[in-house]
Amino acid sequence: MSTGNSNAAKVVAIMGATGCGKTTYLRKCLAARARKRTIIWSPKEPIDNYAALFPGSVVLRTAAEVLATVKAAGKGPFHIVYQPRLNRKVDEAQFNVVCKIAMAARNVTFIADEIHTVTKPSWAPDGWSELVMMGRGYGTELFGMSQRPASMDKDFLGNCSEVWTGRLAYEEDAKAVAKTLRVTPAEILDLTGFQFIHRNTLTGKTTKG
């Protein structure tokens, strides 16, 4: 049974070139409260070490392992980091299944890094689309991260409650994010270092820093 759409929407896009502060902003978001059930899709896990975010995290390499871990936890806590193989065809299929597992598990914080590697501008796996469109009804909190927003699922940005971007090097990426942020692509392209633009789409407030 779903928890209903009375849940506050929490779909967050974190965009930007490598080294612009995406992970720092993610950590800031996660620091607001404790989380007991997490699944993190981490293509660069040996470098990013998302497993360190939550004590007791397990790094898994197959959707079958994810399912077994979630089933074993029941309604209890789990912290899963999924490290894909970096084979696009295989990873897209696995990503779809992992997303469906997160939806079925209920009350999960789902973090997907480098989502441009498993979605396309005009296509996304069904499991991801379901999380984006209906996840809040099942207690899902969703964070999607990417260095190349022009190459990822366009519908994701349209459903976000928050969008944060650091500097982007390519005009097509800046254009993909600018419309949601209600700024010009030039404002994004002009960002340097750890500067950012953030918009809460629920309140309409835009912050620059």
Residue frames as a rotation matrix with the C-alpha (Angstrom) as fourth column:
MET 1
0.579 0.815 0.000 0.00
0.815 -0.579 0.000 0.00
0.000 0.000 -1.000 0.00
SER 2
-0.198 -0.633 0.748 1.31
0.558 -0.701 -0.445 3.44
0.806 0.329 0.492 -0.86
THR 3
-0.520 -0.063 -0.852 1.67
0.815 -0.337 -0.472 6.16
-0.258 -0.939 0.227 1.75
GLY 4
0.502 0.865 0.026 -0.30
0.814 -0.462 -0.352 8.62
-0.293 0.198 -0.935 -0.39
ASN 5
-0.006 -0.486 0.874 0.43
0.781 -0.549 -0.300 11.83
0.625 0.680 0.383 -2.20
SER 6
0.960 0.265 0.087 0.18
0.136 -0.720 0.681 13.84
0.243 -0.642 -0.727 1.01
ASN 7
0.357 -0.912 -0.200 3.95
0.787 0.178 0.590 13.25
-0.503 -0.368 0.782 1.24
ALA 8
0.585 -0.261 -0.768 6.02
-0.348 -0.936 0.053 16.30
-0.733 0.237 -0.638 0.41
ALA 9
0.963 -0.265 0.051 7.71
0.147 0.360 -0.921 16.01
0.226 0.895 0.385 -2.97
LYS 10
0.472 -0.881 -0.003 11.45
-0.445 -0.241 0.862 15.39
-0.761 -0.406 -0.506 -2.68
VAL 11
0.669 -0.328 0.667 13.00
0.714 0.534 -0.453 14.97
-0.208 0.779 0.591 -6.10
VAL 12
0.647 -0.524 -0.554 16.33
-0.202 -0.818 0.539 16.75
-0.736 -0.237 -0.635 -6.29
ALA 13
0.817 -0.457 0.353 18.56
0.499 0.252 -0.829 17.29
0.290 0.853 0.434 -9.32
ILE 14
0.594 -0.730 -0.338 22.23
-0.081 -0.472 0.878 18.04
-0.801 -0.494 -0.339 -8.64
MET 15
0.869 -0.177 0.462 24.03
0.491 0.194 -0.849 19.01
0.061 0.965 0.256 -11.83
GLY 16
0.794 -0.578 -0.191 27.49
-0.534 -0.812 0.236 20.25
-0.291 -0.085 -0.953 -12.70
ALA 17
0.477 -0.730 -0.489 30.93
-0.398 0.317 -0.861 19.52
0.783 0.606 -0.140 -14.06
THR 18
0.499 -0.369 -0.785 33.32
0.678 0.730 0.088 17.36
0.541 -0.575 0.614 -12.09
GLY 19
-0.460 -0.773 -0.438 34.78
0.863 -0.272 -0.425 19.11
0.209 -0.574 0.792 -9.06
CYS 20
-0.463 0.325 0.825 32.07
0.020 -0.926 0.377 21.80
0.886 0.191 0.422 -8.82
GLY 21
-0.843 0.077 0.532 30.70
-0.533 -0.244 -0.810 20.69
0.067 -0.967 0.247 -5.46
LYS 22
-0.055 0.884 -0.464 27.91
-0.578 0.351 0.737 18.22
0.814 0.309 0.492 -6.31
THR 23
-0.069 -0.014 -0.997 28.89
0.509 0.860 -0.048 15.71
0.858 -0.511 -0.052 -3.64
THR 24
-0.948 -0.277 -0.156 29.32
0.282 -0.506 -0.815 18.49
0.147 -0.817 0.558 -1.07
TYR 25
-0.571 0.804 0.164 25.80
-0.779 -0.594 0.199 19.70
0.257 -0.014 0.966 -1.77
LEU 26
0.105 0.585 -0.804 24.45
-0.183 0.806 0.563 16.15
0.978 0.088 0.192 -1.58
ARG 27
-0.501 -0.376 -0.779 26.08
0.656 0.423 -0.626 15.71
0.564 -0.825 0.034 1.82
LYS 28
-0.970 0.183 0.163 24.49
-0.241 -0.836 -0.493 18.96
0.046 -0.517 0.855 2.96
CYS 29
-0.159 0.966 -0.203 21.06
-0.766 0.009 0.643 17.70
0.623 0.258 0.738 1.92
LEU 30
0.136 0.182 -0.974 21.57
0.171 0.964 0.204 14.38
0.976 -0.194 0.100 3.66
ALA 31
-0.798 -0.555 -0.233 22.80
0.333 -0.085 -0.939 16.00
0.502 -0.827 0.253 6.87
ALA 32
-0.450 0.679 0.580 19.35
-0.635 -0.700 0.326 17.42
0.628 -0.222 0.746 7.57
ARG 33
0.403 0.600 0.691 18.10
-0.901 0.393 0.184 14.17
-0.161 -0.697 0.699 9.11
ALA 34
-0.559 -0.576 0.596 19.02
-0.505 0.807 0.306 10.52
-0.658 -0.130 -0.742 9.66
ARG 35
0.214 0.594 -0.776 18.08
-0.960 0.274 -0.055 8.01
0.180 0.757 0.629 6.97
LYS 36
0.024 -0.119 0.993 17.54
-0.626 0.772 0.108 4.31
-0.779 -0.624 -0.057 7.65
ARG 37
0.320 0.173 0.931 16.96
0.499 0.805 -0.321 2.91
-0.805 0.567 0.172 4.14
THR 38
0.325 -0.307 -0.894 19.18
-0.632 -0.774 0.036 4.02
-0.703 0.554 -0.446 1.27
ILE 39
0.463 -0.291 0.837 20.13
0.697 0.703 -0.141 2.78
-0.548 0.649 0.528 -2.19
ILE 40
0.374 -0.444 -0.814 22.89
-0.450 -0.855 0.260 4.59
-0.811 0.269 -0.519 -4.07
TRP 41
0.845 -0.148 0.514 23.73
0.515 0.485 -0.707 4.00
-0.145 0.862 0.486 -7.74
SER 42
0.647 -0.688 -0.331 27.45
-0.361 -0.658 0.661 4.79
-0.672 -0.308 -0.674 -7.88
PRO 43
0.971 -0.239 0.011 29.31
0.113 0.419 -0.901 4.27
0.210 0.876 0.434 -11.19
LYS 44
0.189 -0.954 0.232 32.54
-0.182 -0.266 -0.947 5.74
0.965 0.136 -0.224 -9.76
GLU 45
0.936 0.351 -0.012 32.35
-0.053 0.175 0.983 4.14
0.347 -0.920 0.183 -6.33
PRO 46
0.372 -0.855 -0.362 36.11
0.914 0.406 -0.020 3.43
0.164 -0.323 0.932 -6.00
ILE 47
-0.594 -0.561 0.576 36.63
0.497 -0.819 -0.285 7.20
0.632 0.117 0.766 -6.33
ASP 48
-0.158 0.641 0.751 33.47
-0.336 -0.750 0.570 8.63
0.929 -0.162 0.334 -4.79
ASN 49
-0.844 -0.228 -0.485 33.16
0.291 0.566 -0.772 6.21
0.450 -0.793 -0.411 -1.84
TYR 50
-0.206 0.869 0.450 29.46
-0.602 -0.475 0.641 6.81
0.771 -0.139 0.621 -1.23
ALA 51
0.225 0.263 -0.938 29.54
0.411 0.848 0.336 3.80
0.884 -0.461 0.083 1.08
ALA 52
-0.711 -0.584 -0.391 31.17
0.607 -0.230 -0.760 6.07
0.354 -0.778 0.519 3.67
LEU 53
-0.552 0.557 0.620 28.02
-0.399 -0.830 0.391 8.22
0.732 -0.031 0.681 3.83
PHE 54
0.470 0.801 0.371 26.12
-0.796 0.204 0.570 5.63
0.380 -0.564 0.733 5.83
PRO 55
-0.512 -0.683 0.521 27.79
-0.845 0.511 -0.159 3.27
-0.157 -0.522 -0.838 8.34
GLY 56
-0.258 0.369 0.893 27.10
-0.146 0.899 -0.414 -0.36
-0.955 -0.237 -0.178 7.54
SER 57
0.452 0.419 -0.788 26.74
-0.799 -0.202 -0.566 0.19
-0.397 0.885 0.244 3.80
VAL 58
0.045 -0.406 0.913 27.31
0.263 0.886 0.382 -2.79
-0.964 0.223 0.146 1.52
VAL 59
-0.226 -0.192 -0.955 28.65
-0.830 -0.475 0.292 -2.43
-0.510 0.859 -0.052 -2.02
LEU 60
0.118 0.401 0.908 26.82
0.139 0.899 -0.415 -4.77
-0.983 0.175 0.050 -4.41
ARG 61
-0.722 -0.521 -0.454 27.29
-0.390 -0.235 0.890 -5.59
-0.571 0.820 -0.033 -8.10
THR 62
-0.873 0.488 -0.012 24.03
0.261 0.487 0.834 -7.28
0.413 0.724 -0.552 -9.16
ALA 63
-0.343 0.848 0.403 20.34
-0.731 -0.511 0.452 -6.48
0.590 -0.139 0.795 -8.88
ALA 64
0.330 0.432 -0.840 19.80
0.117 0.864 0.490 -9.95
0.937 -0.259 0.235 -7.40
GLU 65
-0.507 -0.587 -0.631 22.08
0.732 0.093 -0.675 -9.01
0.455 -0.804 0.383 -4.49
VAL 66
-0.877 0.253 0.408 20.14
-0.346 -0.922 -0.171 -5.77
0.333 -0.292 0.897 -3.99
LEU 67
0.075 0.982 -0.172 16.83
-0.569 0.183 0.802 -7.64
0.819 0.038 0.572 -3.92
ALA 68
0.158 -0.070 -0.985 18.14
0.527 0.850 0.024 -10.23
0.835 -0.523 0.171 -1.46
THR 69
-0.817 -0.537 -0.211 19.46
0.480 -0.429 -0.765 -7.51
0.321 -0.726 0.608 0.86
VAL 70
-0.658 0.648 0.383 16.21
-0.629 -0.753 0.194 -5.55
0.414 -0.113 0.903 0.79
LYS 71
0.278 0.787 -0.551 14.14
-0.272 0.615 0.740 -8.68
0.921 -0.055 0.385 1.41
ALA 72
-0.165 -0.429 -0.888 16.35
0.707 0.576 -0.410 -9.70
0.688 -0.696 0.208 4.32
ALA 73
-0.961 -0.239 0.137 15.90
0.103 -0.773 -0.626 -6.26
0.256 -0.587 0.768 5.89
GLY 74
-0.219 0.957 -0.191 12.11
0.973 0.228 0.028 -6.39
0.070 -0.180 -0.981 5.69
LYS 75
0.732 0.524 0.435 10.86
0.467 -0.851 0.240 -3.10
0.496 0.027 -0.868 7.13
GLY 76
0.643 -0.556 -0.527 14.19
0.508 -0.206 0.837 -2.53
-0.574 -0.805 0.150 8.85
PRO 77
0.583 -0.459 -0.670 17.23
-0.511 -0.849 0.137 -0.48
-0.632 0.262 -0.730 7.86
PHE 78
0.437 -0.604 0.667 19.60
0.777 0.626 0.058 -1.10
-0.453 0.493 0.743 4.97
HIS 79
0.501 -0.381 -0.777 22.27
-0.472 -0.873 0.124 0.92
-0.725 0.304 -0.618 3.21
ILE 80
0.430 -0.231 0.873 23.12
0.640 0.760 -0.115 -0.32
-0.636 0.608 0.474 -0.27
VAL 81
0.090 -0.443 -0.892 25.62
-0.644 -0.709 0.287 1.04
-0.760 0.549 -0.349 -2.78
TYR 82
0.710 0.172 0.682 25.28
0.362 0.743 -0.564 -0.44
-0.604 0.647 0.465 -6.26
GLN 83
-0.125 -0.825 -0.552 28.44
-0.459 -0.445 0.769 -0.30
-0.880 0.349 -0.323 -8.38
PRO 84
0.845 0.535 -0.005 27.54
-0.237 0.366 -0.900 -0.91
-0.480 0.761 0.436 -12.06
ARG 85
0.374 -0.690 0.619 29.80
0.640 0.675 0.366 -2.50
-0.671 0.260 0.695 -14.64
LEU 86
-0.058 -0.299 -0.953 30.07
-0.398 -0.868 0.296 0.56
-0.916 0.396 -0.069 -16.93
ASN 87
-0.937 0.042 0.348 28.57
0.326 0.470 0.820 -1.44
-0.129 0.882 -0.454 -19.79
ARG 88
-0.790 0.610 -0.067 25.66
-0.609 -0.792 -0.029 0.72
-0.071 0.018 0.997 -20.96
LYS 89
-0.212 0.768 -0.604 23.35
-0.501 0.445 0.742 -2.05
0.839 0.460 0.291 -22.13
VAL 90
-0.307 0.035 -0.951 23.84
0.614 0.771 -0.170 -4.11
0.727 -0.636 -0.258 -18.98
ASP 91
-0.930 -0.149 -0.337 23.71
0.362 -0.536 -0.763 -1.08
-0.066 -0.831 0.552 -16.68
GLU 92
-0.659 0.751 0.047 20.44
-0.669 -0.614 0.420 0.25
0.344 0.245 0.906 -18.16
ALA 93
0.034 0.681 -0.732 18.76
-0.097 0.731 0.676 -3.09
0.995 0.048 0.091 -17.49
GLN 94
-0.381 -0.260 -0.887 20.17
0.791 0.405 -0.458 -3.34
0.479 -0.876 0.052 -13.96
PHE 95
-0.998 0.023 0.066 19.26
-0.048 -0.912 -0.407 0.28
0.051 -0.409 0.911 -13.22
ASN 96
-0.304 0.948 -0.095 15.67
-0.578 -0.104 0.809 -0.44
0.757 0.302 0.580 -14.22
VAL 97
0.156 0.354 -0.922 15.48
0.388 0.836 0.387 -3.39
0.908 -0.418 -0.007 -11.82
VAL 98
-0.665 -0.474 -0.577 17.18
0.712 -0.169 -0.681 -1.55
0.225 -0.864 0.450 -8.94
CYS 99
-0.867 0.416 0.275 14.73
-0.417 -0.907 0.058 1.35
0.273 -0.064 0.960 -9.34
LYS 100
0.044 0.929 -0.369 11.80
-0.383 0.357 0.852 -1.06
0.923 0.103 0.372 -9.23
ILE 101
-0.124 -0.177 -0.976 13.22
0.734 0.646 -0.211 -2.65
0.668 -0.743 0.050 -6.08
ALA 102
-0.959 -0.269 -0.093 13.47
0.267 -0.736 -0.622 0.78
0.099 -0.621 0.777 -4.46
MET 103
-0.514 0.841 0.171 9.85
-0.654 -0.513 0.556 1.55
0.555 0.174 0.814 -5.35
ALA 104
0.241 0.632 -0.736 8.61
-0.009 0.760 0.650 -1.78
0.970 -0.150 0.189 -3.98
ALA 105
-0.458 -0.528 -0.715 10.68
0.679 0.311 -0.665 -1.44
0.573 -0.790 0.216 -0.79
ARG 106
0.640 0.735 0.224 8.95
0.476 -0.607 0.636 1.81
0.603 -0.300 -0.739 0.24
ASN 107
0.992 -0.121 -0.021 10.40
-0.061 -0.632 0.773 4.63
-0.107 -0.766 -0.634 2.32
VAL 108
0.347 -0.905 0.245 13.79
0.883 0.403 0.240 4.65
-0.316 0.133 0.939 0.59
THR 109
0.535 -0.364 -0.763 16.26
-0.397 -0.905 0.153 7.44
-0.746 0.221 -0.629 -0.10
PHE 110
0.569 -0.281 0.773 17.43
0.712 0.639 -0.291 6.68
-0.412 0.716 0.564 -3.65
ILE 111
0.392 -0.559 -0.731 20.53
-0.413 -0.817 0.403 8.44
-0.822 0.143 -0.551 -4.98
ALA 112
0.675 -0.150 0.722 21.50
0.645 0.596 -0.478 7.96
-0.359 0.788 0.500 -8.63
ASP 113
0.136 -0.722 -0.678 24.84
-0.194 -0.691 0.696 9.38
-0.971 0.037 -0.234 -9.74
GLU 114
-0.770 -0.514 -0.379 25.74
-0.401 -0.074 0.913 9.99
-0.497 0.855 -0.149 -13.40
ILE 115
-0.008 0.877 0.480 22.19
0.076 0.480 -0.874 9.34
-0.997 0.029 -0.071 -14.56
HIS 116
0.381 0.089 -0.920 23.16
-0.843 -0.375 -0.386 10.34
-0.380 0.923 -0.068 -18.10
THR 117
-0.684 -0.697 -0.214 24.88
-0.727 0.631 0.269 6.93
-0.052 0.340 -0.939 -18.33
VAL 118
-0.887 0.395 0.239 21.60
0.347 0.912 -0.218 5.01
-0.304 -0.111 -0.946 -17.85
THR 119
0.286 0.953 -0.097 19.01
0.517 -0.238 -0.822 7.39
-0.807 0.185 -0.561 -19.34
LYS 120
-0.653 -0.388 0.651 18.73
0.758 -0.345 0.554 9.36
0.009 0.855 0.519 -22.57
PRO 121
-0.956 0.259 -0.136 17.05
-0.244 -0.962 -0.120 12.73
-0.162 -0.082 0.983 -23.33
SER 122
-0.251 0.915 -0.315 13.98
-0.909 -0.110 0.403 11.04
0.334 0.387 0.859 -24.78
TRP 123
0.389 0.362 -0.847 14.11
-0.140 0.932 0.334 7.74
0.910 -0.011 0.414 -22.88
ALA 124
-0.390 -0.484 0.783 14.46
-0.897 0.010 -0.441 6.36
0.206 -0.875 -0.438 -19.38
PRO 125
-0.859 0.097 -0.502 13.98
0.136 0.990 -0.043 2.88
0.493 -0.105 -0.864 -17.92
ASP 126
0.080 0.996 0.042 10.45
0.126 -0.052 0.991 2.29
0.989 -0.074 -0.130 -16.66
GLY 127
0.243 -0.019 -0.970 11.66
0.924 0.310 0.225 1.83
0.297 -0.950 0.093 -13.10
TRP 128
-0.768 -0.578 -0.274 13.32
0.627 -0.765 -0.144 5.26
-0.127 -0.282 0.951 -13.06
SER 129
-0.684 0.578 0.444 10.28
-0.084 -0.668 0.740 6.94
0.724 0.469 0.506 -14.61
GLU 130
0.299 0.818 -0.492 8.07
0.452 0.333 0.828 5.39
0.841 -0.470 -0.270 -11.95
LEU 131
-0.123 -0.433 -0.893 10.33
0.991 -0.107 -0.085 6.64
-0.059 -0.895 0.442 -9.15
VAL 132
-0.945 -0.306 0.117 10.37
0.321 -0.937 0.136 10.15
0.068 0.166 0.984 -10.60
MET 133
-0.546 0.795 0.265 6.62
-0.240 -0.451 0.859 10.37
0.803 0.405 0.437 -11.21
MET 134
0.456 0.877 -0.154 5.17
-0.215 0.276 0.937 8.34
0.864 -0.394 0.314 -8.34
GLY 135
-0.300 -0.703 -0.645 7.91
0.410 0.515 -0.753 7.75
0.861 -0.490 0.134 -5.79
ARG 136
-0.795 -0.042 0.605 6.70
-0.435 -0.655 -0.617 10.31
0.423 -0.754 0.502 -3.28
GLY 137
0.249 0.966 0.067 3.48
-0.828 0.176 0.533 8.33
0.503 -0.188 0.843 -2.90
TYR 138
0.737 -0.079 -0.671 5.61
0.223 0.966 0.131 5.44
0.638 -0.246 0.730 -1.64
GLY 139
0.931 -0.326 -0.165 7.81
0.072 -0.279 0.958 7.46
-0.358 -0.903 -0.237 0.68
THR 140
0.339 -0.843 0.418 10.68
0.940 0.321 -0.114 7.69
-0.038 0.432 0.901 -1.80
GLU 141
0.693 -0.315 -0.649 13.17
-0.152 -0.943 0.296 10.54
-0.705 -0.106 -0.701 -1.59
LEU 142
0.659 -0.327 0.677 15.07
0.727 0.507 -0.463 10.88
-0.192 0.798 0.572 -4.87
PHE 143
0.397 -0.631 -0.666 18.38
-0.351 -0.775 0.526 12.52
-0.848 0.025 -0.529 -5.75
GLY 144
0.754 -0.188 0.630 19.65
0.627 0.495 -0.602 12.45
-0.198 0.848 0.491 -9.35
MET 145
0.374 -0.735 -0.566 23.15
-0.176 -0.655 0.735 13.67
-0.911 -0.175 -0.374 -10.22
SER 146
0.625 -0.179 0.759 24.87
0.744 0.430 -0.512 14.27
-0.235 0.885 0.402 -13.55
GLN 147
-0.332 -0.799 -0.500 27.79
0.324 -0.595 0.735 16.02
-0.886 0.082 0.457 -15.22
ARG 148
-0.999 -0.045 -0.013 25.93
-0.002 -0.235 0.972 16.06
-0.047 0.971 0.234 -18.57
PRO 149
-0.433 0.902 -0.009 22.29
-0.021 -0.021 -1.000 17.10
-0.901 -0.432 0.028 -18.08
ALA 150
-0.079 0.414 -0.907 21.69
-0.937 -0.341 -0.074 17.48
-0.340 0.844 0.415 -21.83
SER 151
-0.575 -0.252 -0.779 22.35
-0.602 0.775 0.193 13.75
0.555 0.580 -0.597 -22.23
MET 152
-0.978 0.210 0.014 19.95
0.131 0.662 -0.738 12.55
-0.164 -0.720 -0.674 -19.52
ASP 153
-0.360 0.932 0.051 16.20
0.919 0.344 0.194 12.02
0.163 0.116 -0.980 -19.15
LYS 154
-0.763 0.077 0.642 14.45
0.050 -0.983 0.178 15.38
0.645 0.168 0.746 -19.75
ASP 155
0.263 0.964 -0.039 11.34
0.080 0.018 0.997 14.41
0.961 -0.266 -0.072 -17.78
PHE 156
0.015 -0.328 -0.944 13.41
0.944 0.315 -0.095 14.14
0.329 -0.890 0.315 -14.59
LEU 157
-0.909 -0.416 -0.028 14.13
0.406 -0.868 -0.286 17.88
0.095 -0.272 0.958 -14.44
GLY 158
-0.516 0.783 0.348 10.48
-0.267 -0.533 0.803 18.64
0.814 0.321 0.484 -15.10
ASN 159
0.472 0.725 -0.502 9.44
0.213 0.458 0.863 16.70
0.855 -0.515 0.062 -11.99
CYS 160
-0.424 -0.771 -0.475 12.06
0.671 0.084 -0.736 18.05
0.608 -0.631 0.482 -9.57
SER 161
0.749 0.569 -0.341 11.19
0.640 -0.487 0.594 19.86
0.171 -0.663 -0.729 -6.36
GLU 162
0.642 -0.623 -0.447 14.73
-0.198 -0.698 0.688 21.27
-0.741 -0.353 -0.572 -6.25
VAL 163
0.784 -0.504 0.362 17.40
0.549 0.290 -0.784 21.86
0.290 0.814 0.503 -8.89
TRP 164
0.658 -0.685 -0.313 21.00
-0.158 -0.531 0.832 22.74
-0.737 -0.498 -0.458 -8.02
THR 165
0.813 -0.466 0.349 23.72
0.531 0.350 -0.771 23.34
0.237 0.812 0.533 -10.56
GLY 166
0.242 -0.841 -0.484 27.35
0.230 -0.435 0.871 24.22
-0.942 -0.323 0.088 -10.36
ARG 167
-0.104 -0.360 -0.927 29.42
-0.754 -0.579 0.310 25.27
-0.648 0.732 -0.211 -13.36
LEU 168
0.536 0.257 0.804 28.82
0.350 0.799 -0.489 23.52
-0.768 0.544 0.338 -16.68
ALA 169
-0.413 -0.876 -0.248 31.27
0.066 -0.301 0.951 23.61
-0.908 0.376 0.182 -19.54
TYR 170
-0.872 0.082 0.483 28.97
0.488 0.239 0.839 22.91
-0.047 0.967 -0.249 -22.49
GLU 171
-0.835 0.548 -0.059 26.26
-0.551 -0.828 0.108 25.21
0.010 0.122 0.992 -23.81
GLU 172
-0.271 0.775 -0.571 23.84
-0.301 0.495 0.815 22.34
0.914 0.393 0.099 -24.47
ASP 173
-0.402 0.081 -0.912 24.09
0.772 0.566 -0.290 21.30
0.493 -0.820 -0.290 -20.81
ALA 174
-0.939 0.036 -0.342 23.51
0.175 -0.807 -0.564 24.86
-0.297 -0.590 0.751 -19.60
LYS 175
-0.646 0.741 -0.184 20.46
-0.648 -0.406 0.644 25.16
0.403 0.536 0.742 -21.85
ALA 176
-0.301 0.530 -0.792 19.03
0.210 0.848 0.487 21.90
0.930 -0.020 -0.367 -20.49
VAL 177
-0.397 0.064 -0.916 19.11
0.911 0.147 -0.385 23.21
0.110 -0.987 -0.117 -16.91
ALA 178
-0.991 -0.136 0.021 18.48
0.132 -0.985 -0.114 26.94
0.036 -0.110 0.993 -17.43
LYS 179
-0.419 0.900 0.122 14.77
-0.214 -0.228 0.950 26.63
0.882 0.372 0.288 -18.25
THR 180
0.258 0.508 -0.822 14.02
0.650 0.539 0.537 24.83
0.715 -0.672 -0.191 -14.97
LEU 181
-0.358 -0.513 -0.781 16.13
0.924 -0.316 -0.216 27.29
-0.136 -0.798 0.587 -12.98
ARG 182
0.746 0.655 0.120 14.47
0.663 -0.717 -0.215 30.28
-0.055 0.240 -0.969 -14.71
VAL 183
0.281 -0.724 -0.630 17.87
-0.127 -0.679 0.724 31.75
-0.951 -0.123 -0.282 -15.61
THR 184
0.748 -0.107 -0.655 19.75
-0.664 -0.119 -0.738 32.20
0.001 0.987 -0.160 -18.88
PRO 185
0.862 -0.495 -0.108 22.26
0.464 0.858 -0.221 29.61
0.202 0.141 0.969 -20.07
ALA 186
0.197 -0.827 0.527 24.92
0.074 -0.523 -0.849 32.34
0.978 0.206 -0.041 -19.91
GLU 187
0.403 0.002 0.915 24.40
-0.839 -0.398 0.371 32.68
0.365 -0.918 -0.159 -16.15
ILE 188
0.930 -0.074 0.359 25.21
-0.100 0.892 0.441 29.00
-0.353 -0.446 0.823 -15.73
LEU 189
0.664 -0.709 0.236 28.16
0.611 0.333 -0.718 29.08
0.430 0.621 0.655 -18.14
ASP 190
0.260 -0.551 0.793 29.58
-0.269 -0.830 -0.488 32.05
0.927 -0.086 -0.364 -16.22
LEU 191
0.948 0.076 0.309 29.73
-0.319 0.214 0.923 30.12
0.004 -0.974 0.227 -12.93
THR 192
0.118 -0.959 -0.257 33.26
-0.428 0.185 -0.885 29.42
0.896 0.215 -0.389 -11.70
GLY 193
-0.769 -0.564 0.301 34.84
-0.503 0.244 -0.829 27.37
0.394 -0.789 -0.471 -8.93
PHE 194
-0.833 0.474 -0.285 32.18
0.553 0.717 -0.424 26.33
0.004 -0.511 -0.859 -6.41
GLN 195
-0.750 0.624 -0.220 29.58
-0.587 -0.780 -0.214 28.92
-0.305 -0.031 0.952 -7.43
PHE 196
-0.824 0.529 0.205 26.05
0.555 0.826 0.101 27.56
-0.116 0.197 -0.974 -7.86
ILE 197
-0.622 0.778 0.096 22.44
-0.718 -0.614 0.329 28.34
0.314 0.136 0.940 -8.69
HIS 198
-0.929 0.359 -0.094 19.66
0.363 0.826 -0.431 26.63
-0.077 -0.434 -0.898 -6.75
ARG 199
-0.577 0.809 0.111 15.90
-0.680 -0.551 0.484 26.75
0.453 0.204 0.868 -7.30
ASN 200
-0.823 0.503 0.264 13.16
0.143 0.633 -0.761 25.35
-0.550 -0.589 -0.593 -5.11
THR 201
-0.878 0.472 0.077 10.39
0.020 -0.124 0.992 24.75
0.478 0.873 0.100 -7.62
LEU 202
-0.190 0.839 -0.510 7.78
0.919 0.335 0.208 24.37
0.345 -0.429 -0.835 -4.88
THR 203
0.194 0.212 -0.958 8.37
0.696 -0.718 -0.018 27.87
-0.692 -0.663 -0.287 -3.50
GLY 204
0.813 0.066 0.579 9.76
0.535 -0.478 -0.697 29.50
0.231 0.876 -0.424 -6.65
LYS 205
0.834 -0.528 -0.159 12.79
-0.313 -0.690 0.652 30.77
-0.454 -0.494 -0.741 -4.74
THR 206
0.731 -0.677 0.082 16.11
0.426 0.360 -0.830 30.94
0.533 0.642 0.552 -6.62
THR 207
0.838 -0.530 -0.125 19.40
-0.104 -0.382 0.918 31.28
-0.535 -0.757 -0.376 -4.76
LYS 208
0.717 -0.698 0.006 22.83
0.096 0.091 -0.991 32.05
0.691 0.711 0.132 -6.15
GLY 209
0.897 -0.416 0.153 26.03
-0.227 -0.134 0.965 31.49
-0.380 -0.900 -0.215 -4.24
